[in-house]
Amino acid sequence: MKENVSGCPVEEAMRVLGGRWRLLLIWFLLDGPKRFNELRRALPNISQRMLTLDLRALEESRLISRTVFPEVPPRVEYALTEEGQRLRAVVGAFQEFGLWLKQRDV
């Protein structure tokens, strides 16, 4: 991951959550664990590669966990960690802002 060059906490948050898909992934995981293909269907415009990269980055940041179940074929689920649950308020703020933007543009 890129390094925080300014020391600003907002830059640090954007380093972890920046990009088009990461906050959306967090939003979908707020409802509970999801499998890879559930997330892929929820975000039809994301490529498999980008979804994999963003899930790995969020896992590396300890915001989500990846659980592999010993089944054939293997089942993998992604879920928010306790640290990831802290983003509920952030997602809520973005949701309110998005609703405000939609109403403003009407």
N, C-alpha and C positions, 0 to 999 in steps of 0.2 A: 504494500500500500504506500501511497505517497506520504511524504513527511509534512508535518505542520510547520510552515515556515514563519508565520507571523506570531505564533504563540497564542492566538486568539481562540477562545473556546468555541466560537461559532465556526471557525475554520475546522477545528477538530471534529465537531459534529458533522459538518459537511463532508469531511474526509471519509467518515464511516457511512453516512447515509446518503451521500451525494449520488447523482446519476438519476436516470429515469425510473428505475424499477425497485430500488431497495426499500424505500418507504412504502411502496405499494405491497411488496412482499410482507413487510411487517404488518400492514393493515389486514391482509388476508389471514395471517397467522394469529391475529388477535382473537379470532373465533375458535381457535384450537388447532391441533396438529393437522398438517396436510401432507399428502404425498406429492412427489415431484410432478406427476401428470395432472393432479388437481390444480397445482399452481400454474402449470403451463396452460391449462384450459382457461383459467381465470385471467391470464394475460396472453391472449392469442397472438399478439404482435412481438412477443419476446422470443428470441432464438433460443434453442436448447443450450447453446454455448454460453450465452449471456446469462441465462437463468442459473446455470451451473456455477459460473464465475461469481455472480452476486450472492448466491447461497453460500458458497465457500467463504466469501469475504465477510458475510454476516456471522457465519460460524466462527471464523477466526477472531472476530471482534467479540465473541461470546454473547451475542444477542440472540442467536438461535442455536438449537441443538439438532443434531442429525442422529436418528436412531435406526439401526439396521436390525430387522427381525430375522431370526434364523429359520427362514422358510424357503421353499422352492416354488417359484422363483423368489429371490429375496425381496422383502418389502422394506422400503425406506420412508421414514416420516420426518418431517421438519416441524419444530415447535419453538415457540419463544421460550427463552430462559427467564429466570427471575429478573435478570438485568434487562432483557428485551421487553419485559412487561412494563418497565418504566417508561417506555416510549408511547404508552397509551395516551398520555396527555399531549405529547407532541403530535401524534396522528390526529387527535381530536382538534387541536389548534389548526392543523392543515385542512381538515375537513370543514371547519367553520369558515376559514379563509376562502376555500374553494367555493363554498355555497354563496358567500358574499360576492365573490367575483362573478359567478353565474347570474346572480340577481342584478348586479350592477350593469352587466352587458345586455340585459333584456331590453 
